[in-house]
Amino acid sequence: MNFTRRSLLSLLVSASVMLPIMSHVVNAADKHVAITQIVEHPALDACRKGVKDELAEQGFIAGKNLKWSFESAQGAPATAGQIAKKFAGDAPDVVVGIATPSAQALASSARHLQQVFSAVTDPVGAKLVKAMDKANGGNITGVSDLSPIDSHMALIKTIVPKAKKLGVIFNPGEANSVTLVELVKKHAPDHGLEVIEAGSPKSSDVLAATRSFVGKVDVIYVPTDNTVASALEAVIKVAIDAKIPVIAADTGSVKRGAIAAQGFNYYDLGRQTGKMVVAILKGKKAGEIQPEGVSKTELYVNPESAKLMGIVLSDELIKSAKEVVKTMTKAEREAAEKANK
């Protein structure tokens, strides 16, 4: 009996010692991914969802074996810097910066962490990496969303053949937008287009910037500018009232009222980014992974928006589209109601 009691006591003591050890082993298997984006709008939100879904498919599930942290800078670069400093203190396994300002903030304030950028137009120009055609060493890699600007100019002329003056709205404080506008100015003349710029440093400036185009441009081009994207409805409203066609770089903008866009699927961009995050969680260093771009584009069109802006899309163009958007936005419904009065 005494032997049995001593044996039982020994087992209980052993179990009490092993339990915290086993608990430590389980916790050690958990990972932490912290993600931040400069502002919330459909394209960047889709990118973030793509990252999260890719992690889940690879076995890293938020709330189970993955701690998932998300912070939005709400369009403010200063806030992006504060978020980066917070993440630096939290020390997650990987940080993800969606859009150039957030990625730059992480590169500046969280240099010791493994970093993956996403939806960054010009990673080299933004000083995130030195080259896109090789692994860069260090602790940063990611996926670029550089738009095929020449193809966008060709699409504009296909939809508005007589267009001569092209209005471009952008935030001059976003490095990605400056790069895109320079590319627009490079390629537009080859398509018979003169570029007229309108700066919009804040989302609240977008309406006035768009109004400045009335009577001056034949078509408006919206690049993948986060400030403008967050206030796209203001652009659409002015464009409908003034009958100025709006062509966008982001396909998500077509569902919000732009006539057409030949761009990337940002959810797929997020999945592509997620694969890099998974590789790092499994032991690879960010600097060992070559940065990537996206080559596949999709055409989205919105015939109802086109009509409201005074344009009729050809059957050939509509048939070639990946998606034909048929749902009216709030701005489109209001314009249609106004026209029928």
Residue pairs with C-beta under 8 A, 6 or more apart in sequence:
29 65
30 65
30 66
30 67
31 60
31 65
31 66
31 67
31 93
31 94
31 281
32 66
32 67
32 69
32 90
32 92
32 93
32 94
33 55
33 60
33 66
33 67
33 68
33 69
33 92
33 93
33 94
33 95
33 96
33 277
33 281
34 69
34 70
34 71
34 87
34 90
34 92
34 94
34 95
34 96
35 48
35 51
35 68
35 69
35 70
35 71
35 95
35 96
35 97
35 98
36 70
36 71
36 72
36 73
36 80
36 83
36 84
36 87
36 95
36 96
36 97
36 98
36 102
36 105
36 106
37 44
37 47
37 48
37 72
37 73
37 97
37 98
37 99
37 102
38 44
38 72
38 73
38 75
38 77
38 80
38 98
38 99
38 100
38 101
38 102
38 226
39 72
39 73
39 74
39 75
39 99
39 203
39 226
39 227
39 229
39 230
40 72
40 74
40 230
41 226
41 229
41 230
41 232
41 252
42 229
42 252
42 255
42 256
42 266
43 119
43 224
43 229
43 250
43 252
43 253
43 266
44 98
44 99
44 119
44 226
44 229
44 266
46 252
46 265
46 266
46 267
46 270
47 98
47 118
47 119
47 266
47 267
47 269
47 270
47 273
48 70
48 98
48 270
49 267
49 270
50 266
50 267
50 268
50 269
50 270
50 271
50 272
50 273
50 274
51 96
51 118
51 270
51 271
51 273
51 274
51 277
52 62
52 68
52 270
52 274
53 270
53 271
53 274
54 270
54 271
54 273
54 274
54 275
54 277
54 278
55 61
55 62
55 66
55 274
55 277
55 278
55 281
56 62
58 274
58 275
58 278
59 65
60 66
60 278
60 281
62 68
67 92
69 87
69 90
69 92
71 83
71 86
71 87
73 79
73 80
73 83
73 101
73 102
73 105
75 202
75 203
75 226
75 227
75 230
77 101
77 105
77 173
80 101
80 102
80 104
80 105
81 105
81 108
81 109
83 102
83 105
84 95
84 97
84 102
84 105
84 106
84 108
84 109
84 110
85 109
85 110
87 95
87 106
87 109
87 110
87 113
88 109
88 110
88 112
88 113
91 113
92 113
93 114
93 280
93 281
94 113
94 114
94 115
94 116
94 277
94 280
94 281
94 286
95 106
95 110
95 113
95 114
95 115
95 116
96 115
96 116
96 117
96 118
96 273
96 277
97 103
97 104
97 105
97 106
97 107
97 115
97 116
97 117
97 118
97 120
97 142
98 117
98 118
98 119
99 118
99 119
99 120
99 176
99 226
100 120
100 121
100 122
100 126
100 174
100 175
100 176
101 174
101 175
101 226
103 115
103 117
103 118
103 120
103 123
103 126
103 128
103 142
104 126
104 127
104 128
104 175
106 113
106 115
106 117
107 115
107 127
107 128
107 140
111 139
112 139
113 139
114 139
114 280
114 285
114 286
115 139
115 140
115 141
115 142
115 286
116 140
116 141
116 142
116 143
116 273
116 276
116 277
116 280
116 286
117 123
117 128
117 140
117 141
117 142
117 143
118 142
118 143
118 145
118 269
118 270
118 273
119 143
119 145
119 224
119 266
119 269
120 126
120 128
120 142
120 143
120 144
120 145
120 176
121 144
121 145
121 146
121 147
121 175
121 176
121 177
121 179
121 180
121 224
122 144
122 146
122 175
122 176
122 179
123 129
123 132
123 142
123 144
123 291
124 130
124 131
124 132
125 175
125 179
126 175
126 176
128 140
128 142
129 136
129 138
129 140
129 141
129 142
129 291
130 136
131 291
132 144
132 290
132 291
132 292
132 293
133 290
134 290
135 141
135 287
135 288
135 289
135 290
136 287
136 291
137 287
137 288
138 286
138 287
139 285
139 286
139 287
140 286
140 287
141 276
141 286
141 287
141 289
141 290
141 291
142 273
142 276
142 291
142 292
143 269
143 272
143 273
143 276
143 291
143 292
143 293
143 294
144 291
144 292
144 293
144 294
145 224
145 264
145 266
145 269
145 293
145 294
146 179
146 293
147 180
147 183
147 223
147 224
147 249
147 263
148 262
148 297
149 180
149 183
149 184
149 186
149 187
150 187
150 190
151 262
151 297
152 221
152 247
152 249
152 262
153 184
153 187
153 188
153 190
153 191
153 193
154 191
155 247
155 260
155 262
155 299
156 163
156 166
156 191
156 193
156 219
156 221
156 247
157 163
157 191
157 192
157 193
158 317
159 219
159 245
159 247
159 259
159 260
159 306
159 311
159 313
159 317
160 218
160 219
160 245
160 311
162 218
163 193
163 218
163 219
163 245
164 192
164 193
164 194
164 218
165 193
165 194
165 196
165 216
165 217
165 218
165 219
166 184
166 188
166 193
166 194
166 195
166 196
166 217
166 218
166 219
166 220
166 221
167 196
167 197
167 198
167 213
167 216
167 217
167 219
167 220
167 221
167 244
168 181
168 184
168 195
168 196
168 197
168 198
168 220
168 221
168 223
169 198
169 200
169 206
169 209
169 210
169 213
169 220
169 222
169 225
169 228
169 235
170 177
170 178
170 180
170 181
170 197
170 198
170 199
170 200
170 223
170 225
170 227
170 228
171 177
171 199
171 200
171 201
171 202
171 225
171 226
171 227
171 228
172 178
172 199
172 201
173 201
174 225
174 226
174 227
176 224
176 225
176 226
177 223
177 225
177 227
180 223
180 224
180 225
180 249
181 195
181 197
181 223
184 195
184 221
184 223
185 195
188 194
188 195
196 213
196 216
196 217
198 209
198 210
198 212
198 213
199 205
199 209
200 206
200 208
200 209
200 225
200 227
200 228
200 231
201 227
202 227
203 227
203 230
203 231
204 231
206 227
206 228
206 231
206 232
206 234
206 235
207 231
207 234
207 237
207 238
210 220
210 234
210 235
210 238
210 239
211 238
213 220
213 238
213 242
213 244
214 238
214 242
214 244
215 242
217 244
218 244
218 245
219 244
219 245
219 246
219 247
220 235
220 239
220 244
220 245
220 246
220 247
221 246
221 247
221 248
221 249
222 228
222 229
222 232
222 235
222 246
222 247
222 248
222 249
222 250
222 253
222 258
223 249
224 249
224 250
224 263
228 235
229 250
229 253
232 248
232 253
232 256
232 257
232 258
233 256
233 257
233 329
233 330
233 331
235 246
236 246
236 256
236 257
236 258
236 305
236 329
236 331
236 332
237 331
237 334
237 335
238 244
239 245
239 246
239 257
239 309
240 257
240 305
240 308
240 309
240 331
240 332
240 335
241 335
243 309
243 310
244 309
245 259
245 306
245 309
245 310
245 311
246 257
246 258
246 259
246 305
246 309
247 258
247 259
247 260
247 261
248 254
248 258
248 260
248 261
248 263
249 261
249 262
249 263
250 261
250 263
250 264
250 266
251 261
251 262
251 263
251 264
251 265
251 266
251 298
251 300
251 322
251 323
252 261
252 266
253 261
254 260
254 261
254 300
254 301
254 302
254 305
254 323
254 325
255 300
255 302
255 325
255 327
255 329
256 329
257 302
257 305
257 329
257 331
257 332
258 302
258 305
259 301
259 302
259 305
259 306
259 309
259 311
259 313
260 299
260 300
260 301
260 302
260 306
260 313
260 317
260 321
261 299
261 300
262 297
262 298
262 299
262 300
263 297
263 298
263 300
264 294
264 296
264 297
264 298
265 296
265 298
268 294
268 296
269 294
272 292
272 294
276 286
276 289
276 292
279 289
280 286
280 289
298 322
298 323
299 317
299 320
299 321
299 322
300 321
300 322
300 323
300 324
300 325
301 313
301 317
301 318
301 321
301 323
301 324
301 325
302 324
302 325
303 313
303 318
303 324
303 326
304 325
304 326
304 328
304 332
305 325
305 329
305 332
306 312
306 313
308 332
308 335
308 336
308 339
318 324
328 336
